[in-house]
Amino acid sequence: MERFLLEIQFDGSNYHGWQIQQNAHSVQAEVNAALQLILRQDIESLGCGRTDTGVHASQFFLHFDCSTNIPDDFFYRINQILPSDISVVSLKKVADDFNARFDAVSRTYNYFIHRNKSPFLNKFSWQYGLPLNLQKMNTAAALLKNYTDFECFSKSNTQVSSYVCKIYHASWKEEENKNLVFEIEANRFLRNMVRAIVGTMIDVGKEKISIEDFIQIIESKKRSNAGASVPGKGLFLTKVVYK
């Protein structure tokens, strides 16, 4: 058996996230089925992480083990088999003990907000046209690096061993068209974490809560104190870094 690292991209609009679930359509199920059809053996892939329902990925990695040779026309064939909203970008042989999830040292997400109604942006961005104080939102974003326990931004009743995440970078920027992009990089993320962070910072931006309130929310460790989660359609996993 040899281990391979596969890089893919996907539009998550039609999926309940990456991971296989009972009675739900997942990206992983589509990828496994395509790999099994080409390689003619059972394939169980392991992704670099989970994504929420409707969330997209411009870079996502998974590993799988295979006992047969990879055909020369692998990329053409698998991209023909996969649905149009999933594409394979690269394939690399890796060490037998490589793990796509646990060997990742950082992941970066971007959240996109468009300010004016647009039929061309609506699928991959969230429309929010009310006034926002971007300076205060960036102040709140910078404070995230001061903390490691983010239970307040985790989906309720999620079974995890730890709520500790190390955030390396978090910031907002306004583009020339006045649309907003939030970028956050960390070693790991909790379920629903980025969407809950963005929703809470929107409350800061519209001055519903203060910076002091934002700090108290983090320190409370209670999801009920944080803001509503923003829609998944504006969220992209954009970068995964390995050792």
N, C-alpha and C positions, 0 to 999 in steps of 0.2 A: 504494500500500500504506500502511495505517495500522497503528500499533502499539498494542496494548492490554495493560493489566495486569489479570490476573484473580486474584481472591482466592478460595481454596477451603479447605475443611476435609475431613479424611478420617480414617477408622478404618483403620489400617494392618494389621490382623490378617490379612487375606487377601492381602496384597501383599508382593512382594520389594522394598519400598522405592518411592520416587518414580520413579526413572529407568528408562527402557525397557531391557530386557535380553533377550538371546536365551533362549528356552525358560523364561521366568519371567513371572509376572503382575505388572504394575506399575501404579501410579496414573497415570503419564504416558500410558500407552497408552490407558487408559479415557478420559481427558480429551481427548486428541487425536482419538479416534474420535468422541466426542460433538460436539466443535467442527466437525469435518469434515462430520458429518451435517447440522448446522444451517446452516453457512455455505457448504456445497457447494463446497469447495475444499480442497486439501491444506494441512494445518496442522502446523507443527512448533513446539511450545512449548519454552520454556526456563525451568526452575524456579529458585527462589531458592537451591537447594542440593539435596543428596541426603539421603535418609533411609534408615536401615538396614531390613532385613526386620522387619516387625511393628511398626515405630514409627509413631506417630500424629502428626497435626498439627491443632491448633485454629486455626492461622493459617499459611497457605502461599501464596506468590505465584508466578505464572508470567507470562511475556509471550508474545505471539504476534502475527504480522503477518497482516493481512486486507485484501483488495481489494474486499470487498462490504460493504454496509450491515449493521449489527447490527440484527436484527429487534426490534420493540417487545416481543415476548413471549419474548425471549431467556432470561431467568432461569427462567421457567416451563418452557420447552421443554428446556433443558439439564438442569435438575434432574429432569425426568421421564425423560430418556434415561440419565443417569448411574446407576450402581448405588446402592443405599441407603446405602452406606458412604462415599460422596463427595458433597459438596454445594458449590455455587457461592454465594459470599457477595456479591461485588461485582465490578464491571467499570469500568475507567477508561481513557480514552484518554491516552496518554503520548507523549513526544517520540520521534522515530524512532530516536534513538541510546540510548534507555533500555535498560538491561539488568537483568533481575530478579535475576540472580545477583551481578554485579559492582558494581551500584549500592547494594546493601544494606550498611549501615554496621554493623549488629549483628543478632545472632540470639539468642533466648533459648529455652532448653530447661528443662523441668521433669521430674524423675523422681519417681514416686509409689511409696511402700512402705506396705502395710497390715500391721498387726501381728498381727491375728487373722484366721482363716479367714473369707472372705466370698464367697458366690457372686455378689454384686452388684459387687464390686470387682475380681474376679480377672482380668477381661478387659483392664482398663486400669491395673492396678497389680500390683506384685510382692509376694507375701507373704513376710515375714521376721520371725519371732517371737522370735528369740534376743535377749538383752540387748545393747544398744549404748550406747557412751559418746558422746552427742551433742555434748558440749563438745569432745572431742578431734576429732570429725569436722568441726566448724566451724573448729577451729584449722587442720586440714589444708586445708579449703576456702579459708580466707583466704590461705594460702601460695601458692595457684595464681597469684595476681596478681603474684607476684614473679618469675615465669618467663614465657618466650615460646616456648621449644622444647618441644613435647609429643610427641616421637617415641615416648616410652615408652607413651603411651596410644593410639597409632595402630595400626590393623589391620596386621598383618605383611604384607610383600610388596605394599604399596600404592604405586602409582606416582604420587607427588606431587612437585612442584617444591620444596616447602618444608613444614617441620613447625612453622613459626612461627605462633602465634595470640596475639592480645591479649585477655586475659580482663579484663572490666570488673567483674564481680561473680560471686561464688559463695558460697552459704550453704545451710545446712539449717535447717528449722523443724519443730517438732512441733505438730500440730494438736490440738484439744480431744479428739478420739477416740484420741489417741496415735499416729496414723498420721504418717508422715514425708514431707516434700516437699523435694527438692533442686532449687535453681534456679541456673542458670549462664548468664551473658550474655557473648558474645565477638564479635569481628569476623568470625571464621570458625571452623569446626570440622573436625577430621579424621575419617575414617571410623572408627566405633566408639569415638570419643574419650570421649563423655559416659558411655557404658556402662562403659568401662574405668576412668574416674575414679571413678564410683560404686562399682564393685566393689572398687577399692583402698581407698576411704574406709570401706567396710564392714569391711575388714580392720583399719583403724585403730580403728573403733568397737567391734569385739569384742576389741580389744587383742592381735590376732595380730601386728601390726607397730606400731612406735612412730612418733611424729612425725618423728624423725630418720631412720627407715627410709623414710618417705614422701618426705622431701627427697632421700634418696639414690636412690630409684627415679626421680624426675624427672630428676635430674642424670646418671643412668646412660644415659638415652636408649634403654633396652632394654625392649621390650614384654614379654619373658619375666620381667622383674623385677616387673612390676606385677600387680595382682590380676586375677581372672577377670572377664569382662564379665557384667554382670547382664542378665536377659532384656529384649528390646526392648519387650515389651508395656507396661512401666511408663513409657516415655519419650514425651514430647510436645514437638514444636516449638510454642511458644506465642506467639512474637512475632517479627516481622521489621521492622526500622526502616530507612527509606530517607532519603537526604539531604533 
